[in-house]
């Protein structure tokens, strides 16, 4: 979903449409998160600790992954 929004954003040069798309993507992401967490906890009866731990770990990896990719790209350019 995020990659699709990023591809759409490349075609709009103005800042205002990009900002509105950012807010829309943010809202869609958290609505989807709420639905999936509710389905996991309520419908599928998954363990809350495991489900939330997996979510938190996924968010931490999502934050640090671009940093490691950028560092790796810099290392290969230096060689």
Secondary structure, DSSP 8 states (H G I E B T S, - for coil): -HHHHHHHHTT--SHHHHHHHHHHHHHHHHHHHHHHHHIIIIIS---HHHHHHHHHHHHHHHHHHHHHHHHHHHHHHH-
